[in-house]
């Protein structure tokens, strides 16, 4: 799978920042929250109007902080502690019980629309598969991002917020290579859910990956050739300053 977009990292960061409120709004809608784009924009900028639920406000602010963390740490390699950190930000302020901590025995989860149930994840296995996905040679950055996305969604590592966490992880890879951003447009969300359930049930990610590639990765063109793999450079992640 070739990269769909080829930008400099600086161009991709700028594009992501311009698209950030829109991406957060679409993510919130994917979670079933009835918020409009103007309401999301207001919450992002610190204003909460009437008629917006507390869960919606917390979800949007948590996504904002997770994106800020992501953009401040593009040179940090995606690994298990980093993914746990993303989930802890997604689930902050008591939005998700045990946010950032792997599910354990007795913490089964169900998925709407299917009788399929994920196994309790193994921390050792989760670490190993993530490391393998990041190290396999021959993947484009886009293919690597989609492979990581699919693994994290189906693994159901955490009690909640797995799709949000997985999409942030995929965007970490994409933006870090100048390959665009991943976001599910409102008009494609129902089809995405159908394909996601089929993926959960079969374990075959190819149809879902092709759908995401064609409809859910956005960017802008540039003339130079972009990097084709993930740049491992960071050692310690940074906390973004302020809001």
C-alpha positions as CSV (number, residue, x, y, z in Angstrom):
1,X,0.0,0.0,0.0
2,X,1.6,3.2,-1.2
3,X,1.5,6.5,0.8
4,X,-1.6,8.5,-0.3
5,X,-0.1,11.8,0.7
6,X,3.5,13.1,0.6
7,X,4.2,16.2,2.7
8,X,7.0,17.5,4.7
9,X,6.5,16.8,8.4
10,X,6.1,20.6,8.9
11,X,3.4,20.8,6.3
12,X,1.6,17.8,7.8
13,X,1.7,19.3,11.3
14,X,0.3,22.6,9.9
15,X,-2.4,20.6,8.1
16,X,-3.3,18.7,11.2
17,X,-3.6,21.8,13.3
18,X,-5.9,23.4,10.8
19,X,-8.0,20.2,10.7
20,X,-7.9,19.5,14.5
21,X,-11.4,20.7,15.5
22,X,-13.0,18.9,12.6
23,X,-11.1,15.7,13.4
24,X,-12.2,15.9,17.1
25,X,-15.8,16.6,16.1
26,X,-15.9,13.6,13.8
27,X,-14.3,11.4,16.5
28,X,-16.9,12.6,19.1
29,X,-19.8,11.8,16.6
30,X,-18.3,8.4,16.0
31,X,-18.7,7.8,19.7
32,X,-22.4,8.6,19.5
33,X,-22.2,12.1,21.0
34,X,-24.7,14.6,19.5
35,X,-22.5,17.6,19.2
36,X,-22.3,20.0,16.3
37,X,-19.2,21.4,14.7
38,X,-19.8,24.9,16.2
39,X,-20.3,23.3,19.7
40,X,-17.1,21.4,19.3
41,X,-15.3,24.5,18.2
42,X,-16.6,26.4,21.3
43,X,-15.6,23.6,23.7
44,X,-12.2,23.4,22.1
45,X,-11.8,27.2,22.7
46,X,-13.0,27.0,26.3
47,X,-16.6,28.0,26.0
48,X,-19.5,25.6,26.8
49,X,-23.0,26.6,25.6
50,X,-26.3,25.2,26.7
51,X,-27.5,21.8,25.7
52,X,-24.1,20.1,25.7
53,X,-23.7,17.1,28.0
54,X,-20.9,16.8,30.5
55,X,-19.6,13.7,28.8
56,X,-19.4,15.5,25.5
57,X,-17.4,18.3,27.0
58,X,-15.0,15.9,28.8
59,X,-14.6,13.8,25.7
60,X,-13.8,16.7,23.4
61,X,-11.4,18.3,25.9
62,X,-9.7,14.9,26.4
63,X,-9.3,14.5,22.7
64,X,-7.9,18.0,22.5
65,X,-5.3,17.2,25.1
66,X,-4.4,13.9,23.5
67,X,-3.9,15.6,20.1
68,X,-1.7,18.3,21.8
69,X,0.4,15.5,23.4
70,X,0.6,13.7,20.0
71,X,1.8,16.8,18.1
72,X,4.4,17.5,20.8
73,X,5.9,14.0,20.6
74,X,6.1,13.1,16.9
75,X,9.7,12.1,17.3
76,X,8.9,9.6,20.0
77,X,8.6,6.0,18.6
78,X,5.1,4.5,19.0
79,X,5.4,1.7,21.6
80,X,3.2,0.2,24.3
81,X,3.8,2.9,27.0
82,X,3.0,5.6,24.5
83,X,-0.3,3.9,23.5
84,X,-1.2,3.6,27.2
85,X,-0.4,7.3,27.6
86,X,-2.8,8.1,24.8
87,X,-5.6,6.1,26.4
88,X,-5.0,7.8,29.7
89,X,-5.5,11.2,28.0
90,X,-8.5,10.0,26.1
91,X,-10.1,8.7,29.4
92,X,-9.0,11.4,31.7
93,X,-11.3,13.1,34.3
94,X,-12.9,9.8,35.1
95,X,-14.3,9.4,31.6
96,X,-12.9,5.9,31.4
97,X,-12.4,3.6,34.4
98,X,-8.7,2.6,34.7
99,X,-7.8,4.7,31.7
100,X,-4.3,3.9,30.4
101,X,-4.2,0.4,32.1
102,X,-4.6,-2.8,30.2
103,X,-7.7,-4.9,30.7
104,X,-7.3,-7.8,33.2
105,X,-9.1,-11.0,34.0
106,X,-12.7,-10.3,34.9
107,X,-12.8,-7.2,32.7
108,X,-14.5,-8.5,29.6
109,X,-16.0,-6.1,27.1
110,X,-18.8,-6.4,24.7
111,X,-19.1,-4.7,21.3
112,X,-22.4,-3.4,20.0
113,X,-23.6,-5.0,16.7
114,X,-21.9,-8.4,17.1
115,X,-21.7,-11.3,19.5
116,X,-18.0,-11.5,19.0
117,X,-16.0,-10.9,22.2
118,X,-12.3,-10.1,22.4
119,X,-10.1,-12.1,24.6
120,X,-8.4,-10.5,27.7
121,X,-5.3,-9.0,26.2
122,X,-1.8,-10.1,27.2
123,X,0.5,-7.3,28.0
124,X,3.5,-9.3,26.8
125,X,1.8,-10.2,23.5
126,X,0.5,-6.6,23.0
127,X,4.0,-5.2,23.5
128,X,5.5,-7.8,21.1
129,X,3.0,-7.3,18.3
130,X,3.2,-3.5,18.5
131,X,7.0,-3.7,18.3
132,X,6.8,-6.1,15.4
133,X,4.4,-3.9,13.5
134,X,6.7,-0.9,14.0
135,X,9.8,-2.9,12.9
136,X,8.7,-4.9,9.9
137,X,10.5,-3.8,6.8
138,X,8.8,-3.0,3.6
139,X,5.7,-1.3,5.0
140,X,4.9,2.2,3.8
141,X,4.0,4.6,6.7
142,X,0.4,4.5,5.6
143,X,0.2,0.7,5.7
144,X,2.0,0.6,9.0
145,X,-0.5,3.2,10.5
146,X,-3.5,1.1,9.3
147,X,-2.0,-2.1,10.6
148,X,-1.4,-0.6,14.0
149,X,-4.9,0.9,13.9
150,X,-6.6,-2.4,13.2
151,X,-4.5,-4.3,15.7
152,X,-5.3,-1.9,18.6
153,X,-9.0,-1.7,17.7
154,X,-9.5,-5.5,17.6
155,X,-7.2,-6.2,20.6
156,X,-9.4,-4.0,22.8
157,X,-6.5,-3.4,25.1
158,X,-8.4,-1.0,27.4
159,X,-11.8,-1.0,29.0
160,X,-13.0,1.8,26.7
161,X,-11.6,4.4,24.2
162,X,-9.9,1.8,22.0
163,X,-11.0,3.3,18.7
164,X,-10.0,6.8,19.8
165,X,-6.6,5.6,21.1
166,X,-6.0,3.5,17.9
167,X,-6.8,6.4,15.6
168,X,-4.5,8.7,17.6
169,X,-1.7,6.1,17.3
170,X,-2.3,5.8,13.6
171,X,-2.1,9.6,13.2
172,X,1.1,9.7,15.2
173,X,2.7,7.5,12.5
174,X,1.0,9.3,9.5
175,X,1.9,12.8,10.6
176,X,5.4,11.8,11.7
177,X,6.0,10.8,8.1
178,X,4.2,13.5,6.3
179,X,1.5,11.1,5.1
180,X,-1.7,12.9,6.1
181,X,-4.2,12.5,8.9
182,X,-6.8,9.8,9.5
183,X,-10.4,10.9,10.3
184,X,-13.8,9.2,9.6
185,X,-16.1,11.6,7.7
186,X,-19.6,11.8,9.0
187,X,-21.1,10.5,5.8
188,X,-18.9,7.4,6.0
189,X,-19.3,6.5,9.7
190,X,-22.1,4.0,9.3
191,X,-20.2,2.2,6.6
192,X,-17.1,2.3,8.7
193,X,-19.0,0.6,11.6
194,X,-20.3,-2.1,9.3
195,X,-16.8,-2.9,8.0
196,X,-15.4,-2.7,11.5
197,X,-17.8,-5.3,12.8
198,X,-17.0,-7.6,9.9
199,X,-13.3,-7.1,10.8
200,X,-13.9,-7.9,14.4
201,X,-15.8,-11.1,13.5
202,X,-13.4,-12.4,10.8
203,X,-10.0,-10.9,11.8
204,X,-9.5,-10.0,8.1
205,X,-8.5,-6.3,7.9
206,X,-8.1,-5.9,4.1
207,X,-11.6,-4.6,3.3
208,X,-11.5,-2.2,6.2
209,X,-8.0,-1.0,5.4
210,X,-8.9,-0.3,1.8
211,X,-12.0,1.6,2.9
212,X,-10.0,3.7,5.2
213,X,-7.3,4.3,2.6
214,X,-9.8,5.5,0.0
215,X,-12.2,7.6,2.2
216,X,-10.5,8.5,5.5
217,X,-7.0,9.7,5.0
218,X,-6.6,13.4,4.1
219,X,-3.7,15.7,3.2
220,X,-2.3,18.0,0.6
221,X,0.1,17.4,-2.2
222,X,3.7,18.5,-2.4
223,X,6.3,18.1,-5.1
224,X,9.1,16.5,-3.1
225,X,9.2,12.9,-2.2
226,X,8.1,12.1,1.4
227,X,9.6,9.6,3.8
228,X,8.2,6.1,3.3
229,X,8.7,4.7,6.8
230,X,8.5,5.7,10.5
231,X,11.3,7.8,11.8
232,X,12.5,6.4,15.2
233,X,14.2,9.3,16.9
234,X,12.7,10.1,20.3
235,X,13.7,8.8,23.7
236,X,11.5,10.6,26.2
237,X,8.1,12.1,25.4
238,X,7.3,15.7,26.2
239,X,4.3,17.2,28.0
240,X,2.7,20.0,25.9
241,X,2.8,23.4,27.6
242,X,-0.6,24.7,28.8
243,X,-3.7,24.4,26.7
